[in-house]
């Protein structure tokens, strides 16, 4: 974990309430796809945890959805503003288990961390397929960016306004060696039930400190309690215990 200041280079809307922010700063602590950062917002006590979409050299890209006061403030920040950010948080995805045909599945704001993962898998020569799930066509983002990496991309919309009508599980009839996924818990449960391989699941959870001190995001697994912020957010398929 490293604390530092990042300058906003760009902060633009991708959809009505989803924004892409590009920042300049020290990204050396970000070592794995699927890690997250924790951003200090002036006037608010708790930092805001946001997944890393992409990071290289001195550039950091995050994608966030405006859902409350903190993210609303973020959406109104302009170029040149500096943010106090903790980087290198969480465990991230393990690429060594992917096999030759990994399948990446993201729902809504669970899509961003899969971008850097896809980039790394493609760089290793893997044949990566991606399923992106949204409610409607107006909410779709990053389809072109995944295609530009060389991924086989399928988009699903719940209302059928674009791509495959239905949920991400309706597009899982593919030949794959391993699954990587991130999204809301109902989606993760559905993917888990349909998955016929090993996999890694990235969980969204409310956090306090974001680095394992407060125990506020603990969850039960087959190997005992784990902290989503520190021991996660990525859990192996085999260790997941779904909460009722």
C-alpha positions in Angstrom: 0.0 0.0 0.0 1.2 3.5 -0.8 -0.2 6.9 -0.2 0.3 9.7 -2.7 -1.2 12.6 -4.6 -2.6 12.2 -8.0 -3.5 15.0 -10.4 -6.7 14.7 -12.5 -5.9 14.7 -16.2 -9.4 13.9 -17.4 -12.8 13.3 -15.8 -15.5 12.5 -18.3 -18.9 10.8 -18.4 -19.2 7.5 -20.2 -22.9 7.2 -19.5 -25.5 9.2 -17.6 -24.0 8.3 -14.2 -20.7 6.4 -15.0 -17.5 8.4 -15.2 -13.9 7.7 -16.3 -11.2 9.6 -14.5 -7.6 9.6 -15.7 -5.0 10.6 -13.1 -1.3 11.2 -13.1 0.9 9.9 -10.2 2.9 7.1 -8.8 1.3 3.8 -9.7 4.2 1.5 -8.6 2.2 0.0 -5.7 -0.4 -1.4 -8.2 1.0 -4.8 -9.1 -2.1 -6.9 -10.0 -5.2 -6.5 -12.1 -8.2 -6.4 -9.8 -6.7 -4.2 -7.1 -8.4 -1.0 -5.9 -7.6 2.5 -4.7 -9.1 4.4 -1.8 -9.7 8.1 -2.4 -9.9 10.9 0.1 -12.8 13.3 -0.6 -12.6 16.7 1.1 -15.2 17.1 3.8 -16.0 13.4 4.1 -14.6 11.1 6.8 -14.3 7.8 4.9 -12.3 7.4 1.7 -14.1 6.0 -1.3 -12.8 2.6 -2.6 -12.7 2.4 -6.4 -11.4 -0.5 -8.6 -8.5 0.1 -10.9 -9.5 0.0 -14.6 -5.9 0.4 -15.9 -2.5 1.6 -14.6 0.8 2.0 -16.3 3.9 4.1 -15.5 2.4 7.3 -14.1 -1.1 7.0 -15.3 -4.1 5.6 -13.4 -7.6 5.1 -14.9 -10.6 4.5 -12.7 -14.3 4.2 -13.6 -16.9 5.0 -11.0 -20.7 5.3 -10.8 -22.4 8.2 -9.1 -24.4 6.6 -6.3 -24.0 9.0 -3.4 -22.4 12.2 -2.1 -18.8 11.1 -2.4 -19.0 10.0 -6.0 -21.1 13.0 -6.9 -18.3 15.2 -5.6 -15.8 13.2 -7.7 -17.9 13.7 -10.8 -17.7 17.5 -10.4 -13.9 17.6 -10.0 -12.0 19.3 -12.9 -8.6 18.9 -14.5 -5.6 19.8 -12.4 -7.2 18.9 -9.0 -5.0 16.8 -6.8 -6.4 13.8 -4.9 -5.0 12.0 -1.9 -5.1 8.3 -2.8 -4.1 5.0 -1.2 -2.9 2.6 -4.0 -2.0 -1.0 -4.2 -5.0 -2.2 -2.1 -6.4 -5.7 -2.3 -5.0 -8.9 -3.7 -6.1 -8.8 -7.3 -6.5 -11.7 -9.8 -4.0 -14.6 -10.2 -3.3 -14.9 -13.9 -1.4 -18.2 -13.5 -4.6 -20.3 -13.3 -6.3 -18.9 -16.4 -5.5 -21.6 -18.9 -5.6 -20.9 -22.6 -9.2 -19.7 -22.9 -10.1 -17.5 -19.9 -13.6 -16.1 -19.8 -14.0 -12.7 -18.1 -17.5 -11.7 -16.9 -18.4 -8.2 -15.7 -21.7 -6.6 -14.7 -22.1 -2.8 -14.5 -19.3 -1.2 -12.5 -17.9 -4.7 -12.1 -16.6 -4.2 -15.7 -13.6 -1.8 -15.1 -11.2 -4.1 -13.2 -11.5 -6.7 -16.0 -10.0 -4.3 -18.5 -6.5 -4.4 -17.1 -6.9 -8.2 -16.5 -7.8 -8.7 -20.1 -4.8 -6.6 -21.2 -2.4 -8.7 -19.1 -3.9 -12.0 -20.3 -3.8 -10.9 -24.0 -0.1 -9.9 -23.4 0.5 -13.5 -22.3 -1.0 -14.8 -25.5 -4.2 -16.0 -24.0 -7.4 -16.2 -26.0 -9.6 -14.1 -23.7 -13.4 -13.8 -24.1 -15.4 -11.2 -22.3 -19.1 -11.0 -21.4 -20.3 -7.5 -20.3 -23.7 -7.3 -18.7 -25.9 -4.2 -18.4 -29.5 -3.4 -17.9 -30.0 -1.4 -21.1 -28.1 0.0 -24.1 -27.8 3.4 -22.5 -25.6 1.9 -19.7 -23.0 0.2 -21.9 -19.4 1.3 -21.7 -16.0 0.0 -22.7 -17.2 -2.5 -25.3 -14.9 -0.9 -28.0 -12.0 -0.8 -25.6 -12.1 -4.5 -24.9 -12.4 -5.3 -28.6 -9.4 -3.1 -29.3 -7.4 -5.3 -26.9 -8.2 -8.3 -29.1 -10.9 -9.9 -26.9 -13.9 -11.7 -28.2 -16.7 -9.5 -26.6 -20.3 -10.3 -26.0 -22.7 -7.7 -24.5 -25.9 -8.6 -22.8 -28.7 -6.3 -21.8 -31.6 -7.2 -19.5 -34.1 -5.4 -21.6 -32.8 -6.7 -25.0 -32.1 -3.3 -26.3 -28.5 -4.3 -27.4 -26.6 -7.6 -27.9 -27.9 -10.7 -26.2 -31.2 -10.3 -24.4 -30.9 -11.4 -20.8 -28.2 -11.7 -18.2 -24.5 -12.6 -18.4 -25.3 -16.2 -17.7 -27.3 -16.3 -20.9 -24.1 -15.9 -22.8 -21.9 -18.3 -20.9 -22.4 -21.2 -23.5 -18.7 -20.9 -24.5 -15.6 -23.0 -24.5 -13.5 -21.6 -21.6 -10.7 -22.9 -19.4 -11.3 -20.6 -16.4 -13.6 -17.7 -15.2 -12.7 -14.3 -13.8 -15.7 -12.2 -12.7 -16.7 -9.0 -10.9 -20.1 -7.5 -10.3 -23.0 -7.4 -7.9 -23.5 -10.4 -5.7 -26.7 -11.7 -7.4 -24.7 -11.9 -10.6 -21.8 -13.6 -9.0 -24.1 -16.2 -7.5 -25.6 -16.9 -10.9 -22.2 -17.2 -12.6 -21.0 -19.5 -9.8 -24.0 -21.8 -10.4 -23.4 -21.9 -14.2 -19.6 -22.1 -14.0 -18.1 -25.5 -15.0 -14.4 -24.6 -14.3 -12.3 -23.0 -11.7 -12.7 -19.3 -11.2 -12.0 -16.1 -9.2 -14.8 -13.9 -8.0 -14.2 -10.2 -7.1 -16.7 -9.0 -4.5 -18.1 -5.5 -3.9 -18.4 -4.6 -0.2 -18.8 -1.6 2.0 -15.4 -0.7 3.6 -14.2 1.4 6.4 -10.4 1.7 6.4 -9.8 -0.2 3.1 -6.6 -2.0 4.2 -7.6 -4.6 6.8 -7.5 -2.7 10.1 -11.1 -2.2 11.0 -12.5 -5.7 10.1 -15.7 -4.0 8.8 -15.8 -6.0 5.5 -15.2 -9.4 6.9 -16.9 -12.4 5.3 -17.0 -16.1 6.0 -15.2 -18.6 3.7 -14.5 -22.3 3.9 -11.0 -21.4 5.3 -12.4 -18.9 7.9 -13.2 -15.2 8.0 -11.5 -13.0 5.4 -11.4 -9.3 4.9 -12.6 -8.3 1.4 -10.3 -5.2 1.4 -7.2 -7.1 2.5 -7.6 -10.8 1.7 -9.9 -10.0 -1.2 -11.6 -8.5 -3.0 -10.8 -11.6 -5.2 -11.8 -15.0 -3.7 -11.3 -18.4 -5.3 -14.5 -20.2 -6.4 -13.7 -23.1 -4.1 -13.5 -21.0 -0.9 -16.8 -19.0 -1.3 -19.6 -19.4 1.2 -22.6 -17.6 0.0 -24.5 -15.6 2.7 -28.2 -16.3 3.0 
